[in-house]
Each structure stands twice: as C-alpha cells, then as structure tokens.
C-alpha cells in the first residue's frame, strides 16, 4: 500500500512539475502537499503577510488566529466567538473573541470531536448544526457558556457519500428551513441520486426533505441577499476543458430551478461530453448571474450587512476563491467582492497576494462578517483566520493599497470636458472598443465560448471619468489586462460614459 501511495505521489509530482508541457485540459497545478496529502504549509510569518497580503485602501489586514490546520467554514456565535470546522481533524473548534484588545483571538477551545469530515455549520434556535460527509447533525449549544450539552443527533442521516466532492454545506434561510448542498460524485456524469449536484431543504428536525434546485455541480457557499432576500450560491465549473473554460458561477437559486450541469456550462453552452441531444434541458436551464474565471473554485460567500463600511461596500458579496488546480498557470487564490448582485455584477479584488508567480502561501475557503463589522477569512492551506477591518480612507496599517473606491458620480461625469475634447476622445474610444472586441463580452457582439455576457449600463452612476480610467488601468477579473496608454484609457472611458451613462 505504501508503495502504491508513493508511486501515485511521484506521478502527480511529475505532472505538477511538468504542467506547462501537458495539454491545457490535463494540466495539474496546485500546492503539491495539499493536492497529494491534504496538508497545508503552516502560517506565513509576519514579514511575509506584511509583504504579500493586500486589501483595498481603507481596510487593514491582520492574522487573527493561526495553527488551525485545514480550517474551513466559519460561523459567529451570539457572544462573539467564532465557530470553525476542521474536516480532516473531524472537529469543530471555538475561536474565542478578542476581549483583551490585542487584535487576535483569545485562544482556541475544542467544541465537538469525532465527526465525519464536518464542513458547513450554522446556529438555529438553541442548536448548533454541522454538515458531515454523510449527515447533518445537531447538538444543543450555549454560546454564553461556550459548551454543548446532550447527545449529538443526526437529523439527516443518509446524505449520499463518496465521489470526488466530499464537502456538505448547511445554512438556515429566512424562511426557517434548513438548506443543504451536496456536490456531484464526478467531474461530469448523470447522477443516480437526485440529491447530488443539488440543493435540498428540510425542516429543522430533518423532516420534510425536498429537492430545492438541481444542476448545481458543486455549490459550496450560499447566502441570502440582505435587501432582496434572494438566494445566491457559488458553483464550481467542471474540469478538463482547458485553462479558460468553463467559468465558475454565481447563481440566483430559485425553487425547482435547473442550472445546467451536466448538460451545459456557463450561459447554456452545451457540454462536449453530455450536451448532445439535451437541447430541451439546456434551453430550460437558468444561466449564472456572474461568471468567475475558469477553475477559480469559489467556495464560501457572505453578503456584507455591516453599517460600519462605506456605502459602496454594503450588500456586496464577498467570495473566497480557493484557487485552481486544473490550469497550466495558477489562478484565483484570493477573496473577491461582487458589487451590484441582482443588477449587473462587478467583480473586484478584496483580499489578495496568496499566490504570486506560482508561489502559494494561502487558499481562502470561507468569509464571515463579525459582530464588530470586520470580515474574517479562513485559509485552509496556511491554517490561518485573517481579519479585514475598515479603518478609514487613507489609512495603511497592515493593509495593502489598491485604486481607491470612488464615490458615485454626481451629475454628468464628463462635465469637465468641453464639447470638442469630448467628441474627439469619444471617437477614438469607439475605435478602441471595436479593435479590442470589447462588445463580445458586453452584449454588443457574439461572445466567446463560455463567456457570461455582462451588459454595460448606468456607468455614470458608479464612476466618474478618473474612476473609470483607474479601472481600465487595473482591471478586475474577468476583464483582461490591456496595454492601453494613459491617453487611450481616457478615450475609452469617455466613449463608455457617453454610450452608457
């Protein structure tokens, strides 16, 4: 057995080392010790965090807890402690709130052990619910005393097990129902158990189970929009189709909705293996509201509810991108913010620097908003929980900097330009827009395979001229990098603001 494992390790190591020599679709490129053995690298030192980890201007980043191998999903208790799952250790731990004011958790206490790969968790009434590999369990939990009582009860005891996606997520919705996701058993196949690649829901005691939505290949994270109440879920796209297809997804999940897998990818693009002859199912599928870059592996997500952050961040969705393995060059490995969910999504970097030139020091897994208004990010590769807190525009602290978030433009965003300059910039910008085929991704032409079209609308409500130029200078994925000069960026920005005010 040891020889077999060793042989497999050598083969995968050679594949990883030679990934750029393999055809794109077969590329294997991820942190080797996690890919092979499920082990992380340990927390980066303070100097590395200072040099690498970045957040938008006005946010400060710090290590809040470490030494938490394979830490995954997060949930805050009413008393301000942070519950975390550690699947490979089979346990749930309690990270104590920072009551001594030193900016770090006051310590770690074990809460539950002996579990079968616990992943998702939530609190409802006086119960702590934990999604294990084959069950959803619950136990009485007293947040003030920081302890459980009574026996662990498996209210859903027969979730499908095995296969390539082992995580299970549980969350309670505003309707009081318990929602549970189970990923597919495979890369692409037709499942025998309808609860796979699907979202189900149950009453709190596990009764009344029903399939809520299907065609969700591996929806690990989900949350309800704090204003509209709509349910959104991340979804991991299939593998082995090349570096840039298919996109991973953010879906608005509706009851009885079908989201395409395994017959379609992205915006109803037929799957090359199983799409033929499935035209009816593909036409009836619901396309994603946002496409992440291929193989970025979006996991946990959380909508911003805090009133302590500027208006521009409220109701944004924070999504942990765990990072690719099936790409010739690594991609993802960061947290992004999605603005305008439900009304044209804009993706921006929120916490990054975990991957640089192929060197990986962390893999974000989940994001939770704390009672202090800060955001907490689990990293299952470094065994770290990071804290990202708003400290005010212009502050540096330990945070990195990026192009500042500009206030929404008031009035005409091009008012500073006279008529002649406005016309000249706009004409040149139109030529650039056509030359770079921008319209193919923005609803003014035929999109490339797998691209989710993002229509341009009301840009003047979100950007002034300088703000849009800054975005073009440092575009956020999935916008491609460009070599536009400063003058060309202004030309294109004027054209866009003229055409889509």
N, C-alpha and C positions, 0 to 999 in steps of 0.2 A: 504493500500500500504506500509506504513511504517513497519507494522508487517511482511509483506512478505519479504521486503528487509532485515529486522533484522533477520528473520528466515534463509534466504539464507546466510547471513553473519555468523551466528552461525554454520550452517552446513559446510560451507567452512573452517571456522576457525578450527573446529574439524578435518576436513580432512587434513588440513595442519599440525596441531599438531600431528596427528597420521599417518603421511605419510609413515613412515617406517613400519607400520603394514599392510598397504594396499599392494595388489599385485603390482608389479612394474608398470605395464601398466596403472594403475589407480592412480598412485601417483600424489599428488598435493603439490608442494613445491616451493614457491616463496615468496618474500616480501609481507606480507598479506595486508597491506593497499593499495599497488598498485594493487594487484590482485583483491581486492574487490571493491575499490573505485576510482582507477586511480590516487591516490595521492602518492606523494613521501615523503621522510623523511626530506628533507632540507639538506643543505650543511654540510658536516662534518667539524669539527673545524680544525684549523691549525695543532694542535698536532696529530690528527688522520690522516690527509693527510700525514704528515711527517713520521708517524709510519707505515702506511699501503701501500700507493701508490708507486709503483715501476716501473722503466723503465730500459732498457738495459744501460750498462755502457756507459758514454759519453753523455747521454741525461738528461736534467733537467726538472722536472715536477713542474708546479705551477698552482694554481687556477687563471684563467684569468677573469672569471665573475661568479657570483652566484645570487641566488634569482630568478631563471628562471624556475619556476615550469613547468614540462613536456616539457622541451626544447628538440627538436628532430633534424631536419635536418638543415644543415649549407651550406652557400654559401658566399664566399667573393666577395665584390664589387670591381671595379677597383680602388677605392680610399682607399682600405684597411680596410673598415668597414666590420663587419660580420653580414650577414642576418641570422636570425634563425626563425624556425617555432615553435609555441606553440599551438598544436592542440586543447587541451581542453579549452584553452582561446580563440580560434578562431582568432588568430592573428599572424602577422609576426612582429618581433622586429628587431631593428638595434643596434648591439653592436658596440660602437664607437671604432675606432682604438686607440691604446696606443700611444698618441702623447706627453704625459708628461713624458714618460720613466720610470714609476713606475712598469712596468711589469704586469699591469692589464688594462682591457678595461676602457676607459674614461667615460663610462656610457651607459645606455640603453635608447633608444628612440622608442616609438611605431611608426610603419610604416603603417600597414594595420590592420583593425579590422573587426569584423562582418563576418568572414569567417566560412565555414563549415569544421571543422577539417582539417585545412591546414597541409600538411606534407612535400612532396618534393617541391623543388623550384630551379629555375635556371634563369640566365640572358642571354638574346639573343637580339642583336642589342640594341635598347633603351627600351626594355621591361623587366619587372620582371614577370616571370611565376610562378604560385603557383598551386600545385595539391591539390584540395579539395577532400572531400569524394566522391562527385558525379560529379566533373567537373574539368577542367583545366582553370584557369582564368589568365588574364594578365592585366597589367597596366603600363603606362609609368613611368619610374623611372630615376631620375637624381642622379647619385652617388655623384657628387660633391656637390650638394645642399642637399643631403640626404632626398629627398622627392619625392613623386609620384605626378602625375598630370593627369587630365582627369578621365574618368569613368572606373571602373573595367569591363572588358569584358570577358565573359566566352566563350572561343573559342571552347572548347569541353564541351558541357553542359549535356551530357547524359551518363556519366560513370555509370556502374552498382553499385548499393548501397546495403547496408545491409550485412548480413553474418558476419562471425567471423573474417575476415581480412579487416579492415577498412582503412588502410593506402594506399595512392597512391603516386607514385614517378614520377617525370618528370625531364628529362635531355635532353639537345641538343647534338647530336652527331657531329662528324667531318664533316658529310655529310650535315649538316644544317637541318636535320629532328628532330622533337620533339618526343622523346621516352617516353612512359608511361607504367607503370606496375600496374596491378590490381591483388590482391591475390584472392585465392579461397574463396567461400562462406562457406566452410565447412572444416572438417578435411580430409575426403576422400569421394568423390562423383563424379558423372558425371554432369558437369555444363550445364545449358541451354543456358547461354550467352557465346559465344566463347571468349569474351574479358576478362573473369575471368581466373585466373591461367595462365596468358599470358602477353606478351609484345606486345604493339601496337605502331605504329608510325604515325605521322601526319606532315603536313606542318606547318610552324609557325602560320598561321592563323586558324589552326584547320581543314583545308580541307584535302582531300586525305587520310583519315584514312584507315589503313590496319592492319591486324594481322601480326606481325613480327615473333613471336615464341610462342609455346604453351607447355603445360606440366610443367609449372613453378609454383609450388604450391603457393609460396608467395615470389617473388623476390623483396625485398625492396630496395636493393642497387645495383648500376651498374656503370661501368666506362669503358673507352676505354684505352687499353694499350698504353702508350706514345710512344713506339718504333714501335710496330707492327700494331697498330690501331685496334686490335681485341677487341670485346666487351665481357666483363665478368660480370656476375651477381651472387649475393648470392641467396640462396634459402633455405627456412625453410622446413625441412622434416616433415612428418606427426607425429601425437601423438598416444598414447595408444598402443604402441607395445613394451614397456619395456624401461629400462634405456639406453640401448646401441644400439638401432636400431629404425629407420633408421638414417644414417648420414644426417646432413645438408650438403648443397652443394655449391661449386663454379662451375658455368657452363660457358663455352665459348658459347656465344649465336650467332647462325647463322640464317640468314633469312630462314624461313619456317622450322626451326628445331623443333623437338618434344623431350621433356626432361623427359618423363616418367610418370609424375603424371596424373591420379590417379592409373595407372595400374602397375607401377613399382617404386621401391625405390632404391636409391644408384645405383650401377652398374647393372641395369636391373634385380634386384631381384623382382619377382612377388609379388604384394601386396596381403596379405592374404584375403582381403575383395573383391577386384575388379580385381585381376590379372588373375583369371581363365578364359580361353577362349580368352585371349587377347595376345596370343603368337606373333602374327604378329606385333601388335603395340609395344610390348615390345622389340622385336628384332630390330625394326626400330628406337627405341629411342636412344638419344645421352647420354652417361654416363657422370657424372661430371668429371672435371679435378682435383678436390680435394674434399675430404670428411672431414668436420668438425665433431667433436664429436656430438653424437646424442643430440638433443634438445638444443644445444648451442645458437640457434636463431641468426645467422649472419644477421645484418641489413645493415647499411651504409658501403660503401667501397670507397677507393680512392687510385689510384696509386701514388707513390712518383715520383714527377717530379723535385724536388729541386736539385740543384747542390751544395748546402751547406752541404749535408750529405756525409759520405764516400761512396765509390763506391759500397760497399756491400749492401747498402740500396736503391740505385737508381733503380727505376722501380719495387720495391717491392709493393705489395698491402697491405694496412692497412685496417683491417676489424673489425668493432665493433661487439662483441658478447654480445648480450643483456642479455643472461643468461637463464637457463632452468626454467620451471615450472613443466613439466611432468616427473620428475625424483625423485627417493627416496632420493637422495642427490644432492644438488645444484651443477651445473657445468656451466662453461662459465664465464660470468660477467667480461670481460676483452677485450682488444684490442690485436689482433694478427697481425703479419706481415707474408706475404706469399712471399717467395723468389723463383725465377725460374718459375714464372707463364708462362705457354706455353711450358715449358721444364722440367717438373718434379718438383712439388711444395714441398717446405719445409716450414712448419708452425712453427713460434717461437712466444713466448710471447713478446708483445711490451709495454703494459700498464696494470698492474695487481695489485691485492690487494683489489679490490672492494668487493670480497667475501672471508671470512676467517672463516673456521669451521662453516659454515652455516650462519654467520652474514654478511649481505649485506649492504654496505654503498653507492653503486652506480651501475648503469646499463648503460654501454655505448650504444649510439644509432647511432652516425654518426662520421665520421672523415673527416676533410677538411685540405688541405695544405694552409697555409697563404702566403701572398706575402713576408713575412720575412723568409720563408723557414722552419718555425716551423709548428707543426701539432696540430690541435685543435680538441678536443674530447667533444661531448655533452653527458651529463649524465642526463637522464630524471627522474631518481629517486632522485638524490641529487639536481637537478636543477642547475647544475654547467657546465661550459665550462672549460676544462683543456687545458693548453698549454704545449706541449712537444717539447723541442728545443735541437738541437745538440750543445753542449758546448765544446766538445773535449774529447778524450780518457783520462781516469784517473780522470776526474772532477766528483765531487759528488753533489755539490749544494743541491737541494732538491730531486734529483733523487735517486732512488734505484739502486742497482747494480745487475748484473747477470753475467754469464760467458761471457767474452769479445768476441766480434765478431773478429775472427782472419782473417788476410789477406789470400787470396788464396795461397795455397801451390805452391812453385816453384820447379820443378823437381820431383824427387822421394820422396814422403812423408815418406818413410821408410828407407831413406838413412842412418839414424843414427844407424840402427841395423845391426850387422854382419849377415852373412848367417845362422849360426846355431840358433841364437836367433830368427831371422825372421821366420825360419822354425818351431821352437818349439811353438812360440806364435801363428802362423797361424794354426797349427794342433789343438791346444787346442781351438782356436777360432771357428774352424769349428764344433767341438763337441758342444760348447755352442750355436752356431747358430741353430743347429739341435735340441738341447734339449729344447730351448725356442720357437721353431716353428716360428722363425723369417721369414722363407721363405714364410709362408702363407700370410703375409702382403706385401711381396716384390717380388711377381711374381715367386716364386720357390716352389709352392705348392697350394693346394686348399684353397682359402681364406674363413674365417668365413662368415656367412650370413651378408650382409650389408656392408662389409669392401671394401673400394675402394683401389685396389692394387696400391702401389707406387713402381715402379721398381727402383732398385738401378743402378746408372750409374755415371761415372766420379766423384766419391767421392774425388779422389786425386786433382781435380781442385778446390774443395771447402774447404777441410780440410787438415791440417797436422795431424800427429799422436796425438799430445796433444789436438788439437781442436776436433777431433772425440771422444777421450776419455772423454772430457768435456761434449759433447752432450750426451754420454751414461750415464754419471753421473747425469745429469739433463735434461732428455729427454723432448721435447716439444710435446704436443698433436698432433696427436692421438697416438704417441708412448707411450706404457705403462711404468710405473715405474718398476724398477727391483732392485734386491738385489745383483747385481754383486759386487764383491770385486774390489779393485783397479787393482789387477793382472788380474782378469777376464775381466775387461774393456779393458785393454791393449791387451789381447789375442783376444778379439772380434774385436777391432779396427784394429789390424794387419790383421786379416782374411778378413775383409771387404775391406781394402785398397789394399790387394793383389788381391782379386777377382774382385773388381770393381774400378780400378784405374782411 
